[in-house]
Each structure stands twice: as C-alpha cells, then as structure tokens.
Amino acid sequence: MKNFHFSVPQDIVFGSGSLEKLPKVFGKMGGNKAFIISGPNVLSKGIVDRARKLLQDAGIEVSVFTDIIGGPTIKNVEKAEAAYKASGADTIIAIGGGSVMDISKAVATVARYGGIIEDYEGRNVVKGPAEGLIFVPTTAGSGSETTGYAEIIDEENHYRFSVFSFNLLPEFSILDPELILDMDRVNAAELGMEAITNAIEAYISTNANILTDSMCEKALELLGNSIRAYVGRRDDIAAAEEMLAGSLLAGLAVSWTSFGLAHAMAGAVNANFDISFARANALLLEEILSLNSVCDKGKYYEIYRRLFGTSMKKEDFRTEILVLEINELMSEIKIDTDIVSDTDSELIDELSKDVMENEAIANVPYAVEEADVKDILGRLLL
C-alpha cells in the first residue's frame, strides 16, 4: 500500500438552510468586520443581500464587493484587494463559484503578505496563514471551497496560473444546496462535468491514495446519479444535494492528488479563447481518458461502474465503452461541443509549451510529451 499523508484543516458545514449559520461561523472566526466578495449574478439572485442581513442582524459590520467582470483575472484580484483594504475588514466571505473563491484566496494572500498575486505562483510559496476566509459556494463544480488552489488569469499575457498552498484553505466552508437550485442549465451542465473531471483526474493521479480513492469513488457515484436530474430540473433538491456533495468530495481529493492534464490544458484554452474553464474540461475529458488508458490498472472500470451504475462484468469492459458513455452523457445534458476558434499552429505550439510547464503534468499516469499536447489541442481548436 502506498504511504500517504492526509488532513482536512478546515470546518465544513453542509446541508439545506446552512447559510443561516453564517453569523455563528463568523463568530467562531474571531473577526470584527466582514467583507463579502461575490459577483453580479449572485447579487441579482438576492443571496448576497440575504447573507448581509443575517450578519447585520447579528450585530456584525459588513462591506460588500461585487464588481467582478469575467473570471478570476489579475485585474479583478487587484480591484477586490483595494476594496478589502479600504473597508477595514478582517474576514473575507466568498459567496459564488470557483472564480469568486479563487479571487478571494488571492486577495487574502496579497492583503496579508503584500506584493502582487503573480509573486505567489507555484506550490507552497504562501508560507503562512492568509487572511480569514469563509466560503459559501453557489455552484457545484470547481470544489474550490475545499482546495488549496487559486487559479488566476493573466489577461495581458493570455496565461492562467496556479497558486497552491494549504494555507489558502478557508477555515470554514458552508455548503447549502438551496443556493445552487436556480443555476442556469448551461452552467449546471458544464460545472457538473468539471466536477466529474476533477474526480476522474484525482482518481487516476499518480499521487492517489486509499483515502483520495474512496472520496473519488463516492464523488463519481453521487455525480453520476444526479447530474441528469439536476441539469434537467434545478429545483430538485435531492439532486442538488448530491451534486454539491460530489463536487465537495472531488475537491477534497484533488487538493491532495493535484489536478491532471485536462485541468492544465483547460487553463490554457480558457485563457486564450471564449471557452469557459468548466466547458474546456468537459471537452478535453475524452482525449485525456484515451491518452491515459494504456496505463490503466483497473480504475477505468471502477470509473465506469460508479459513474454509470452498470452491472457489466470487468472482463467485458473496454476503455472505449467509458468514453462512449461520457460522450452520451454530455449529449444528454447538452454540452456544446462546437468550437469556432481563430487560431493557428503557432499558437498551438505556444499553448503546448505552457501546458508542459504546468505542475499538474507530473501527476499524469501517461508520460506526456509536448507532441501529445499539440495533437490534442490541434484536434480541439484547429
């Protein structure tokens, strides 16, 4: 059995109506003033105002920042950090999806240690605790509420980079399935596939261990059982609960195994084209599964069995069956697979070099070479 180290250095509150516990959670943080970071979409749903009222009714002073345009860009980090410093707050409450949570991790880092977020690119550059963090996800997909990753886009250089440290984990994450009930269908489908991709890549990672495997297996069961119902009808609370729990477990696992090739390539695609990070992960999953299949030691069958609930015997299973079922799933939940991109082989070469420098490459079962990345990106984008 492989040696491993595992811990969950955060408190996770899960369940319908758990947003109501926000003031109590804030009290446990020992802070004096809350600073909510969110986006205009979540603001329009009334979730931000609800959270603010809960805090204010408990006598907690609150400032709100929702001026986020686009994804987790350097510019958004800089704007949010300036507003946080001006507010005089000492605790950040992120309410939103992966972009909002990643921006919040970046703000918490720079506010505590100075400099610019680019200074912290890589693994474990953040050496100590960041500012106080409470996360309230409003999507089921990225699992950012339970990972030490902050994924940031350098818009000027069309580059997406990672900041990783367990110091970036929020002290508390509040997961309330009621908050993801009114997500639009496209985001529900794409983010659901991102969660599935996270679980698969964590499961086949060379860093996987028996604990991360068990989390991934359960995540795949929950996500496979609920994604169709959730995408088809967002007011299905039982499906929402399973989607949020599956995303949570995949996030917990991937924080310890690291991401894989799909994640690395999706980052490059997202930073250069009008393709969401979640959708890019979904579109790359087939290619990544096919590439890694020669190194499979039985986990592909487990992915297939848990994701699709099949009774097929292991001796009858082939990798192609898993790929076909995933493609069928994406068709059923209406993932848009048509890509119109204005690119050329020169840009593909540049993106491939960026992908090969991503730390996630080290954990891919297959010994990936730059030519492999070029081939995959070429089929996707040319």
N, C-alpha and C positions, 0 to 999 in steps of 0.2 A: 504493500500500500504506500502511496506517495505521502511524504511528510508535508505538513501544511501548518499555517498559522491563520487564524480567523478570529475576528471580533466584530461586534456591531456597536461602535462607540456613539450611539445616539438613541433617543427615545422615539418610538413610532406609535402614533395614536391612529387607529383605524376603525372606521365604522360610520354608518349613516348618522348624520347630525353631529359629527365630531367637531365641526367648525365652532360649535357653541363652547368648546373647551379652550378656545384661543386665549381668553383673558387669564385663565388658570395656568396655562402653559407659559404665557408671558411672565406671570408672577414667579414661576419657578426659575426663569432665566435671571432674575435679579436686576433687570434693566429699569430705566426711568422713563424712557420715551421710545415709542415705536415708530419705525419708518417703513411704510408699506411700499414695495416695488411690485408693479403689475403692468399690464398692457391695456390699451384702449378697448379691446374686445371683452376682456374680463370685466373691465369697468362698466361697459354698457349692459352687462348682464346683472348688475347690481351686487355682485359678490364682494367687491371692494368696499362699497358703502355699508354692506352688512357687517363685514369684519371691522370696519372703523367704528361703527356704532357699538358693537359688542365690547370693544376696547374702551371707548369713551364712557360707556355706561358703567364700566368698572373703575372709572377714575384714571384711566391711562391716557396720556397725551399722545396724539398721533399726527404724523405727517404722511402725505401720500405722493408718490411719483408714478405717473403712468405715461410719460412722454417717450414711449418706445416705438420706434418706426423700424420695421424689418426684424431681423433676427438678432442674435447675441453679438452685435458688432462692437468694435472698439469705441466708436462714437457713442453708442448707447451706454456703454460702461462709463465713459467719461462724464456724460450728462447726469447719469444716475449718481455717480460718486460725488459730483459737485453739489447736487441737491441734498444728498445724505449729510455731507459735512455742514452745509448751511443750516440744516434742520436742528442740529444739536442732539439728534437721537443717538442711542447706543445699541439698539437692537433692530435688525432688518427682518422684516416679514415678507417673504416672496410668495405672491399669490398668482399662479399662472402655470404655463407649460415649461418645457425644457429651456427655452430661450430666457424667460424671466428668471428661472432658478440659476442658470449659468451666469447671467449678468449679475445677480445678487452675490454669488460666490466671488466673482471678480471684484465687485465693489467692496465686499467685506475684506478681501485681501489687501487691496491698494489703500483702503482707508486706515488699516492697522499698520501696514509696513511701508507705505509710501511708494514712490516711483510710478511706473505705468504697468498695465497688466502684461504687456509684452515681456517685461523683465522676469516674469514668473513662468514662462513657457517651459514645459517639460515635467518631469516627475520629481516630486518632493523638494521643489525649490522653496515652497512655502514651509518654513521650518517650525512655525508655532501656530497657535490658535488664531483664527481670523475673528472678525467682529461677530457678535452674537447673531445666530441665524435660526429662524423658524420658517419652514417651508410648508406651503399649502398647495399641492398640485391640483390643477383644474383640467388635466388631460391624463390619459392612460397611454403611455408610450415610452418616453425617454427614460423614466426611472431616475431622473436627476436628483430627486429628493433623497435617494439612498446611495449615491455615488460620490466619489471624491473628485469627479471630473468637472471642469468648466470648459466648455467648447466655445471659443471666441473667433469671430471672423474679422480678419484684417481686410476691409473692403478695398483699400487703396492698392494692395498687392494681390488681391484675389486669393487669399490664403486663409485656411481655417486651422487654428492651432489649439492644442490642449494644454490646460494647466491641471495637474493632478497632485493632490495631497489629501490624506485622510483628515487633515486639519480643515478641509473645506466642507466636510460633512456637517449639515445643520444639527444643532443639539436636539431639536425636535422637528419631526415631520408629522403633520396632521393630514390624514388621507380620508376624505369624506366623499363617498361615492355619489352623493347627491349633487356634488359640484361638477360632475362630468356628464350629467344627464342631457344637457342641451347643446353639446358639442355638435358642430355641423358634420354631415355624413362623410365628406371628403377627408377632413382631419381625423375623424374617428377611425376610418379605414386605414389611412396612411400611418397614423401613430400606432394603431394596433399591430400593423406589420412591423413597425420599428421595434416594438416590444418583443415580438416573436423572433426577429433577427437578433436582438440582444441576447435572448435566452439561448438561441442556437449557437451563436458565436462564443458565448461563455461556456457552453456545454462541450464544444469541441476544442476549446483552447488548450494549449499545452500546459497552461497553468491551472487547469481544472483540478478539483479535489473532491472527496466524497461529500463534503458539505455543499459546495457550489453545484455539484451534480444534482443533489437532491432538490435544491432550490430551482434549478433549471427544469428538471423533470416536472415538478409541480406547476411551475410557471407555464410550461407548454400545455399541460392538461387544462389549466384554467383558461388560458387564452384560446386554445383550440375549441374548447367547449362553448365559449361565449362570444367570440368575435362576430360571428354572423348575426346573432340575435342583437348584439349591441349596435352594430352598424345599421342593421335593418330598422331598429326602433330604439332610439336613445332613451326613452322613458322606462326601459326595462331595468329596474333597479338591481335585480339579481345578476343580470349580465354585466351591469356597470361595476358591481362589487367584485366580480371575478376578473374583469379586465384590469381594474385598479390593483387588485392583489397580485395578479400575474405580472404586471409591469413592475410592481414593488419587488417581487422575488427576483426577476431578471436583473433589475438594477443592483440589488444586493450582491448577486453572483458576479456580475461583470465588473464591479468595483474591485474584486479580488483577482479575477482572472485576466482582466484587461479586455478591451474590445478586440475585434478581429479585422480582417481585410475589408469586409463590407463597410464597416464603420470608417476606416481610413479612406476608402475610395469615395464614399458618400460625402465625406467632408470636402474633398477636392471638387466634386461635382456641384455641391451646394454653394461653394464659394465662387464659382465661375459661371453658373447658369441659373436660370429662373426655375429651379427644381428644388423643392423642399428637401431638407435633410432626411425626413422620415420617408418620403417617396423614393428618394435615391437609394436608401437602404433596401426598400422593398424590391426595386427594380434590379438591384445587384445580387439579391439573395440566390437566385437560380445559378448564376455564374459562380458564386463563391462555393455553393454546395457541390457543384460539378468539379471544380478545381480541387477541393479538399477530399473528394470521395476516395481517391487512391490511398489515402492514409486512414480511412475509416476502420475502426476496430470494434464495430458493433453499435456505435452510438447513433448512426443514421437510422437504424431500425427502431431504436428507442424514441428518437425524434418523431418518426412516422407514427409509431404506436400511440404515443402520448398526445401528439397534436391532433391526430385524426381518429383516435379511438378505434383502431382497426383490430380485428381478430386474426389478421394474416399471420401465418407462421413465419418465423425468422428465416427458415431455409427458402421460402418463396419470395423474400424481399429483394428488391434491386434499387439502387440509388435513383434510377430513372422514375420509379414509382413515386418516391418522395417529391421529386422535382415537379412531376406532372400534377400531383395533388396540391402543391403550393401554388402552382400556376392557376389551377382551377379555383382555389380559394380566392386568389387575387381577382380573378374574373368575376366571381360571385359577389364580392364586396366592392367591385367596380373601381379597382385601382387603375388609374390612367397610365397605360404603358407606351403611349405615343410620345416620342420626344422629337422636337424640332429644335436643333441647336446649330448655331453659326460657329462652327469650329473647323479646325484643320489638323493635320497630323503633327504639326509643330507644337500646337497647344497640348495635344495628347501626350507628346514627349515630355513637356514641362510638368504636366499634371502627374505623370507616371513617376517622375523623379521625386516630386513632393510626397506622393504616396509611399515610396520606398523609404523615405526618411521618417515616416510615422512610426512611433514606438510600438504600435499595435502589431506591426508586421512580425515582430519577434515571437509572437504567441500563436501564429497560424500553423496548423498541423503540416501543411504542404510547404516546402521550401520555396517560397515565392520569389520569382525573379522579375526584373523590370519588364522583360518581354511579355510575361503573363499579364501584368497590369495594363500594358499597352494594348494587348489583344482584347481584353475585357472592355476597356474604355472605348476602344475603337468600335466594337460591336454595339455599344450602348449609344454612342454620340455621333458617329460618322454616318 
